[in-house]
Amino acid sequence: MTKQTEQMLLMGLVASLAIILWVGAAVLKGGHRRKALGHIRARKLLTDREQPMFHRLQQAFPEYVVLTQVAFSALITAKDMPTRATFNRKVADFVLTNKAFEVVAVIELDDASHRRREEHDSRRDSLLERSGYRVLRFKHVPDVDAVQRAVQPPIAIDPNPPQR
C-alpha cells in the first residue's frame, strides 16, 4: 500500500468518525425525537379521595382560594437547570392562597401510595419549606376545625378592611 493510499484511508476514517460524532451529538441534543405513539385520554383532575378534601378546604376557608394540582414550578424557581430538575414535574395536591394569591399553605393528602415514601415526601416538603412555604400533610380528610387549627397561626382577618 502506498503512502498516498494510507493517507487517503486515514482521512476517510477521520471524516467518518467526525460524521458519527456529529450525528451522535445531534441525537443527544434531541435532534431526532421519537414520534409520540399511544392512546391519549382524559383523566380526572382530582381523585375520588382528593375531591372531599377540596370541598373541606373550601368549607373551612371560604374567604380564600383553594388551588389544586399546582406544579412546583409555579411555586418555586431556580437559576440553574440542575436545581430546577429537582422539582420539575412535581405537583402539590392543594395550595391555599388569599385573594391576592399569596400562598398561605401547601396541603398534601397522603394516600396509600405514600406508604414507605416518607423520605421522598420529606425531600419534597423541604424544597417548598426552603422557599418559605408551610407544608401540611394529612393522612385523612380532616374535619373543618382540625384543618383550621392546622393552618396556625390563625389567618389574620383585618377587622377594618379598606373601604372601596
Rosetta blueprint (number, residue, H / E / L):
1 M L
2 T L
3 K H
4 Q H
5 T H
6 E H
7 Q H
8 M H
9 L H
10 L H
11 M H
12 G H
13 L H
14 V H
15 A H
16 S H
17 L H
18 A H
19 I H
20 I H
21 L H
22 W H
23 V H
24 G H
25 A H
26 A H
27 V H
28 L H
29 K L
30 G L
31 G L
32 H L
33 R L
34 R L
35 K L
36 A L
37 L L
38 G L
39 H L
40 I L
41 R L
42 A L
43 R L
44 K L
45 L L
46 L L
47 T L
48 D L
49 R L
50 E H
51 Q H
52 P H
53 M H
54 F H
55 H H
56 R H
57 L H
58 Q H
59 Q H
60 A H
61 F L
62 P L
63 E L
64 Y L
65 V E
66 V E
67 L E
68 T E
69 Q E
70 V E
71 A E
72 F H
73 S H
74 A H
75 L H
76 I L
77 T L
78 A L
79 K L
80 D L
81 M H
82 P H
83 T H
84 R H
85 A L
86 T L
87 F L
88 N L
89 R L
90 K L
91 V E
92 A E
93 D E
94 F E
95 V E
96 L E
97 T E
98 N L
99 K L
100 A L
101 F L
102 E L
103 V E
104 V E
105 A E
106 V E
107 I E
108 E E
109 L E
110 D L
111 D L
112 A H
113 S H
114 H H
115 R L
116 R L
117 R L
118 E H
119 E H
120 H H
121 D H
122 S H
123 R H
124 R H
125 D H
126 S H
127 L H
128 L H
129 E H
130 R H
131 S L
132 G L
133 Y L
134 R L
135 V E
136 L E
137 R E
138 F E
139 K L
140 H L
141 V L
142 P L
143 D L
144 V H
145 D H
146 A H
147 V H
148 Q H
149 R H
150 A H
151 V L
152 Q L
153 P L
154 P L
155 I L
156 A L
157 I L
158 D L
159 P L
160 N L
161 P L
162 P L
163 Q L
164 R L
